[in-house]
Amino acid sequence: MATLETPSALAPRHPFSRRRWSWELLANLVARNLRVKYQRSALGFVWTLLNPLLTVGVLIAVFRYVVKLQVPHYWAFLISGYFVWSFTLQALTAATTVLPEHSHLARSLPLPSETLITATVLSRLAEFLAEMALVLVLLTVFHHQGVPASYLWLPVLVVLQVTLVLGLTLPIATLSAFFHDVQHALPIALMVLFYVSPVFYPASLVPEAARGWYQLNPFAGLLTAYQSALYEGRAPALGLLALTAAEALAIAGVGYAIFRRYRGLLPEIV
Amino acid sequence: MPSSAATVVSSPRSSERPAARSAMAEPAIVCRGVVKHYYYYEHRTTSLRELFRRRVLRRPLHVRQPRFALSGLDLQVGHGEGVVLLGRNGSGKSTVLRLLAGIYQPTAGEIEVRGRVGTVMELGAGFHPELTGTENVHLYAAMLGLGRREVAARYERILDFAGLGDFISMPVKYYSSGMQARLAFAVAICVDPDILLLDEVLAVGDQGFRERCMERLRRFREAGGTLVAVSHDPEGIEKLCGRAVWLQAGQVRMEGPTAEVAAAYAASAHGEGREGG
């Protein structure tokens, strides 16, 4: 065509290769998700914060005054890890619906499903980062009264967290396209995961004998690392961090393999 | 059910073409023996409880029959050619477009497509009702594969073609369906594809807009663009597509100059209509 502006367009290309990764599309989808969520709501981000803040408030009340966990500055401990958990919860829950929501689209355009799935995780990540900014302000002002060097670990932990959650999101989205059970099973699995992960209690309270097993849960390692860096103001234990990173990579690898095996079918079946 | 995927053998890509031949000399689209089957399920296991029960009882997980949407399609479209696909509902026309666009994978056979492909399967499928026209233009263009700078370069042209005036800054949900179609078509055509896949989308919109689309498509064709269209109304598209391919039950029943094929198709459809009535 005469007005062609991209010479590479004439290169031979198999149609499948066109369903390729696109950062441009990813950025647009993330912007869309955030815009749709916040554009027409006057309180916007406050709504997003309200749910976790209420939960945090209830947990603080219960574990300071009723159960009386022996954790000094319990509020600071709780907010160091809670938002990591709520990010995980919301990203994994959204994974079960993202493909059906876009089924119309997936049949009319060669959209890569991985871009759609990643976009849901990343738009949630944007909210998480905003929440984290608030957490950092609170901890800096009221807990540490200063900026501990351990905050520098935060980018590493965020990358680890995204790897782990994406690694779970891809197969969950894929399998929920095949089995409706995933939608029913996921809330139960997440409820169990909430209790076996150190969200509202520190991993140090787990009996010594069981801690080895306990720490095999990658979320245990991740949350403990967040709590070290933010609440304690200390660098995370490197051994546990390495284990968690290895697990996150393994989960991402297996998750991507599952997704890759069935992705060709996804536009047809959702 | 995952195990069903194992039966789908996708075609390996064929890159072993003689390098000496220039890209332009080769056809834009080649389909060789393309088979696509969907399964028609009498029973489909969609829950884990059933999966478990059927494993224990050694029952088959799925009772299904492949339904061939395409059974051995051979098709060649040269650069700058216009082809219209004719056929009754379910004859495989849309499947051909989806395979060419890379939305579906073929069960067997080879597909080669050379050039940037623009796909207009359903107008406005990528639009989000809450976003404004402008925001949707950017989103839809990204879905069609354009980069930010490419969109910026085309933005004025898109607005110009859509002709929506002030509506462009309103959420798309306030648009009439004709207006949505105009905006979507404007984006799709301004992608400047080498190959345009068009699935019966010009039925929407008012007379004036349809004429502008036809005019735009005519210019696209004159500039050497390749067009593969699906239509139930061959007369409207005859000027754009010199060749027609009549699909029946997933195979080419007749192929040739549009007027001839369309006449035969019309006669057959008419005859079947009478038999049925």
Interface residues (C-beta under 8 A of the other chain):
Chain A: M1 A2 T3 L4 E5 T6 A9 L10 A11 P12 R13 H14 P15 F16 S17 R18 R19 S22 E24 L25 A27 N28 L29 A31 R32 R35 V36 Q39 R40 H104 L105 A106 R107 S108 L109 P110 L111 L175 F178 F179 H180 D181 A185 R261 Y262 G264 L265 P267 E268
Chain B: M1 P2 S4 A5 V8 S10 R13 S14 S15 R17 A23 M24 E26 Y38 T46 S47 L48 R49 L51 R98 L99 L100 A101 G102 I103 Y104 Q105 I111 E112 V113 R114 G115 R116 V117 T119 M121 E122 A125 G126 H128 E130 L131 E135 H138 L139 A142 M143 L144 G145 L146 G147 R148 E150 A153 D192 P193 D194 F220 A223 G224 G225
